[in-house]
């Protein structure tokens, strides 16, 4: 078994009908860019009634058809924000929790101690979060998952992973292993995935590999480590 294998992200998710929401952070092979990706999937009409919108450099989930919104509490949030030299991306309103925590002098993991998994029994969806910290023309990144300790949701297990950025390598964390009832939550460490130099290659591979019935939206951002400038791609199924 090669524990250092770098996987093609498309091969990891192709044929899996429901990996839920997913975050990718990593560095391009040329060592010049930080890659960030976030996608959402949905099974219910309420979950599927969403699009990504970009405002002032931040990414938000918003209703596609406002008249069909049933419960906005767990589906409408800021998915990606920046604070000083940090880029935050999460699958829920804990984006704001991390943002406010950084303003108060807390670390990424300290800020997330205020949160736990989502109150959507029986699934008890984990909260997944990532943060890239840029410094001196390079970056490091962290990933977190907050998940239920048991089937009843009596306690929260907290896992934080910290990574140096290595050229061509990224890490991928998602909320679910696969579809089910209840849906089984992600297990183990974030998966090692290849990050190509070309943002379109990465975006197209990821979008094409997600289940066609359940995928909703995808956002990818490549940040130039020298200039700080970024380019992005956004795909909304409800376009």
C-alpha positions as CSV (number, residue, x, y, z in Angstrom):
1,X,0.0,0.0,0.0
2,X,1.4,3.4,-1.0
3,X,0.3,5.8,1.7
4,X,1.9,8.7,-0.2
5,X,-0.1,8.1,-3.4
6,X,-1.5,11.3,-4.9
7,X,-4.9,10.6,-6.3
8,X,-6.8,12.0,-9.2
9,X,-9.8,13.7,-7.5
10,X,-12.0,12.6,-10.3
11,X,-11.2,9.0,-9.7
12,X,-12.0,9.4,-6.0
13,X,-15.5,10.7,-6.5
14,X,-16.6,9.3,-9.9
15,X,-19.4,6.8,-9.5
16,X,-20.1,7.9,-5.9
17,X,-23.6,9.4,-5.9
18,X,-23.3,11.5,-2.8
19,X,-20.1,12.8,-1.2
20,X,-22.0,15.8,0.1
21,X,-20.0,19.0,0.4
22,X,-16.3,19.1,-0.3
23,X,-13.2,21.3,0.3
24,X,-9.8,21.1,-1.5
25,X,-6.7,23.0,-0.6
26,X,-3.3,22.6,-2.1
27,X,-0.5,24.0,-4.3
28,X,0.0,23.8,-8.1
29,X,3.0,21.8,-9.5
30,X,4.8,24.9,-10.5
31,X,4.8,26.0,-6.9
32,X,3.3,29.4,-7.8
33,X,-0.4,29.2,-6.8
34,X,-2.6,28.1,-4.0
35,X,-5.7,26.2,-5.2
36,X,-8.9,26.3,-3.3
37,X,-12.1,24.5,-4.2
38,X,-15.5,24.1,-2.6
39,X,-18.6,22.2,-4.0
40,X,-22.1,21.5,-2.8
41,X,-24.4,18.6,-3.6
42,X,-28.0,18.0,-2.5
43,X,-30.7,15.4,-2.3
44,X,-33.7,17.4,-1.1
45,X,-35.5,20.1,-3.1
46,X,-34.5,22.6,-0.4
47,X,-30.8,21.7,-0.7
48,X,-30.9,21.7,-4.5
49,X,-32.5,25.2,-4.6
50,X,-29.1,27.0,-4.4
51,X,-26.5,28.8,-6.3
52,X,-23.1,30.3,-5.5
53,X,-22.8,34.1,-5.7
54,X,-19.6,36.2,-5.4
55,X,-19.7,39.5,-3.6
56,X,-16.6,41.6,-2.7
57,X,-14.3,38.6,-3.0
58,X,-16.5,36.4,-0.8
59,X,-18.6,33.4,-1.9
60,X,-22.1,32.9,-0.6
61,X,-24.8,30.3,-1.1
62,X,-28.1,31.8,-2.0
63,X,-31.5,30.5,-3.0
64,X,-32.1,30.0,-6.7
65,X,-35.8,30.4,-6.3
66,X,-36.7,32.3,-3.1
67,X,-40.3,31.2,-3.2
68,X,-39.2,27.6,-2.7
69,X,-37.0,28.0,0.3
70,X,-38.2,25.7,3.2
71,X,-35.4,26.1,5.9
72,X,-32.5,28.5,5.2
73,X,-30.6,27.8,8.4
74,X,-28.2,25.1,7.2
75,X,-28.1,25.9,3.5
76,X,-27.6,29.7,3.2
77,X,-24.2,31.0,4.4
78,X,-20.9,32.6,3.5
79,X,-18.8,29.7,2.2
80,X,-15.5,31.5,1.6
81,X,-14.1,34.7,3.1
82,X,-10.7,36.3,3.6
83,X,-9.3,37.9,6.7
84,X,-5.9,39.7,6.4
85,X,-3.5,37.0,5.0
86,X,-5.9,34.1,5.5
87,X,-8.5,32.5,3.3
88,X,-11.3,30.7,5.0
89,X,-13.6,28.1,3.4
90,X,-16.3,26.0,5.1
91,X,-19.5,24.1,4.5
92,X,-21.6,26.3,6.8
93,X,-21.9,29.5,8.8
94,X,-18.8,28.5,10.8
95,X,-17.0,30.5,8.1
96,X,-18.2,33.6,10.1
97,X,-17.2,31.9,13.4
98,X,-13.6,31.5,12.2
99,X,-13.6,35.0,10.7
100,X,-14.8,36.6,14.0
101,X,-12.5,34.3,16.0
102,X,-9.4,35.5,14.0
103,X,-10.5,39.1,14.6
104,X,-10.5,38.3,18.4
105,X,-7.0,36.8,18.3
106,X,-8.1,33.1,18.2
107,X,-6.5,30.4,16.1
108,X,-8.4,28.4,13.5
109,X,-9.0,25.5,15.8
110,X,-9.7,27.7,18.8
111,X,-12.5,29.5,16.9
112,X,-14.1,26.2,15.9
113,X,-14.3,25.0,19.6
114,X,-17.5,27.2,19.6
115,X,-19.2,25.0,17.0
116,X,-20.0,21.3,16.5
117,X,-21.7,19.1,13.9
118,X,-25.0,20.2,12.3
119,X,-28.3,19.5,14.2
120,X,-29.8,17.5,11.3
121,X,-30.4,14.1,13.0
122,X,-30.2,11.3,12.0
123,X,-27.4,12.4,9.6
124,X,-25.6,14.7,12.0
125,X,-23.7,16.2,9.1
126,X,-20.1,17.1,10.1
127,X,-18.8,20.7,9.7
128,X,-15.8,20.7,7.5
129,X,-13.5,23.8,7.3
130,X,-10.3,24.9,5.8
131,X,-7.9,27.8,6.0
132,X,-4.9,28.9,4.0
133,X,-2.4,31.3,5.6
134,X,-0.2,33.2,3.2
135,X,3.3,34.5,4.3
136,X,6.5,35.4,2.6
137,X,5.4,34.2,-0.9
138,X,4.2,30.8,0.4
139,X,1.4,29.3,2.5
140,X,0.4,26.6,4.9
141,X,-3.1,25.3,5.4
142,X,-5.3,23.6,8.0
143,X,-8.4,21.5,7.7
144,X,-11.0,20.6,10.3
145,X,-13.9,18.2,10.7
146,X,-16.3,18.4,13.6
147,X,-18.4,15.2,13.8
148,X,-20.7,13.3,16.1
149,X,-19.1,10.9,18.6
150,X,-22.0,8.5,18.3
151,X,-25.3,7.9,16.4
152,X,-27.3,9.9,19.0
153,X,-25.2,13.1,18.7
154,X,-24.3,13.2,22.4
155,X,-20.8,14.6,21.9
156,X,-18.6,16.2,19.3
157,X,-15.3,14.8,18.1
158,X,-12.9,17.5,16.8
159,X,-10.1,16.8,14.3
160,X,-7.6,19.4,12.9
161,X,-5.0,18.7,10.3
162,X,-2.1,21.1,9.5
163,X,-0.1,20.9,6.3
164,X,2.9,22.6,4.7
165,X,2.2,23.4,1.0
166,X,4.0,21.0,-1.3
167,X,4.0,21.5,-5.1
168,X,1.4,19.4,-6.9
169,X,-0.3,18.1,-3.7
170,X,-3.6,19.0,-2.2
171,X,-5.9,17.6,0.4
172,X,-9.6,16.8,0.0
173,X,-12.2,16.5,2.8
174,X,-15.9,15.9,2.3
175,X,-18.9,15.5,4.5
176,X,-20.0,12.0,3.6
177,X,-18.5,8.7,2.6
178,X,-21.4,7.9,0.2
179,X,-25.1,8.0,0.1
180,X,-27.2,6.2,2.7
181,X,-29.9,6.6,5.4
182,X,-28.5,8.0,7.6
183,X,-25.7,9.2,5.5
184,X,-22.3,7.9,6.7
185,X,-19.9,10.8,7.7
186,X,-16.4,11.2,6.3
187,X,-13.8,9.0,8.1
188,X,-10.0,9.3,8.4
189,X,-7.6,11.9,7.2
190,X,-8.2,14.3,4.3
191,X,-7.4,12.5,1.0
192,X,-4.3,13.3,-1.0
193,X,-5.1,14.7,-4.4
194,X,-3.2,16.1,-7.4
195,X,-3.5,19.8,-8.1
196,X,-2.8,20.7,-11.8
197,X,-1.3,24.0,-12.9
198,X,-4.4,24.7,-15.1
199,X,-7.5,25.9,-13.2
200,X,-9.8,24.9,-16.0
201,X,-8.4,21.4,-16.0
202,X,-9.0,21.1,-12.3
203,X,-12.5,22.7,-12.4
204,X,-13.7,20.6,-15.4
205,X,-12.4,17.3,-13.9
206,X,-14.0,18.0,-10.6
207,X,-17.4,19.1,-12.0
208,X,-17.6,16.3,-14.6
209,X,-16.8,13.7,-11.9
210,X,-19.5,14.8,-9.4
211,X,-22.8,12.9,-9.7
212,X,-24.9,14.6,-12.3
213,X,-28.2,14.3,-10.4
214,X,-26.9,15.6,-7.0
215,X,-24.3,18.2,-7.8
216,X,-25.3,21.8,-7.4
217,X,-22.4,24.3,-7.5
218,X,-18.6,24.5,-7.6
219,X,-16.2,27.3,-6.9
220,X,-12.5,27.1,-7.6
221,X,-9.9,29.9,-6.9
222,X,-6.2,29.9,-7.8
223,X,-4.2,32.6,-5.8
224,X,-0.8,33.7,-7.1
225,X,1.7,33.5,-4.3
226,X,3.9,36.3,-5.6
227,X,1.3,38.9,-6.5
228,X,-1.6,37.8,-4.3
229,X,-4.0,38.1,-7.3
230,X,-6.5,35.4,-7.9
231,X,-8.5,33.9,-10.7
232,X,-11.6,31.9,-10.2
233,X,-14.2,29.6,-11.8
234,X,-17.8,29.2,-10.7
235,X,-20.3,26.7,-12.0
236,X,-24.0,26.7,-10.9
237,X,-26.3,23.9,-12.1
238,X,-29.2,26.3,-11.5
239,X,-27.9,28.8,-14.0
